[in-house]
Amino acid sequence: MKETKVHFIGFLANVDDTILGLKLGDDFVVEKLSQKEVVPFLKRIEFHYGASGYPEIFTQGASPKCYCIRNDNIANFQKTEQNGVVIKIAECENYLNNLKKKVRLLRLFQGGNILFRFSCFYHIKNTEPSVFRIVRQWIIKDRTIFTLGAAECSMAEQFIKSTKLPFTQSFLQLAFECFELSYDAPNFGLLFLSLMMSLETMLNVDRYELRYRTSRNTAVLLGKSFRESEKIFKEVRGLYDKRSKLVHTGKQNAITINDVFKLRNYVRESIKEISTINKGKDKLVAMLNSSGFEKKIGLENRSEVNKEGKVLKKKKVAKKKTIKKKAKKLT
């Protein structure tokens, strides 16, 4: 039996030109296409997609465009006698899940709700694209744009390579899922609660003093100086007060968009930091409890990412040899 090439295209939402420099590996290419280039393709697969969905993948403005991830040779599938294709569902799912993991990690690496709006697998049948696997994201609640700085592309690529999903620590994986859930929450209240649940899942082991422990451990974990830790402590404590008010009154009006961005950033950075520490929750919290805003017990040798995106281990500082003086006996 003859074989035919399988193609993949996934249209991204909430991104800009800065993503074009990303190298995702596995022959995936990130592209920017004009409406003129894309609409003919969409019309050919209109049976699967529908004309009403066209604007959802395009940017607003005088020259609409879209961003996509493509691979024109995912695999070779066996042709049928009717010039169709023998669909290998498990293989398609594996490709899509691996690519989705990379996109999910990008959202963890940097702020912005990057995701696939619409994606499909297809082959060419009599010169026309024939779709046999399609995935859509129906509702996009969060429209925050994912953008990268000039030096961040290589760092993002390294982060994708060095971070594996799911996380091996169950508490960290649950925290990550709460973080992801915040992007799909229907209102500010549930969004805010899912983020605070994520923070509590990572940084608290007791049912007492939740506000204090969560705030303090976040400050110790993320603060690089006494002043920064103190600032984080006060901010997280204030956010936790809003969480308590929300839970006890059901009123969401005290929560602002800035509160959401601030809390999500603390959650994001905590997940990344804890993943590099790579310890169980009890040991992690014990380390944080025994540390202060300046002295980080057990947290000194965390790995860092340099400007080129390479993970570096902190160099051990050579201890100076000290001459022990014998203590004179007191007579």
Secondary structure, DSSP 4 states (H G I P E B T S, - for coil): --EEEEEEEEEEESB-GGGGG---STT-EEEEEEHHHHHHHHHHTHHHH-GGGGGGGSPSSSS-EEEEEEEEEEEEEEBPTTS-B---HHHHHHHHHHHHHHHHHHHHHSSS--EEEEEEEEEEETTEEEEEEEEE-------PPB---TTHHHHHHHHHHH--SS-SSHHHHHHHHHHHHTTT-SSHHHHHHHHHHHHHHHH--SSSSHHHHHHHHHHHHH-SSHHHHHHHHHHHHHHHHHHHHHHHH---TT--HHHHHHHHHHHHHHHHHHHHH---HHHHHHHHHH--SS--TT-TT--EE-TTS-EEPPPPPPPPP-PPPPPPPP-
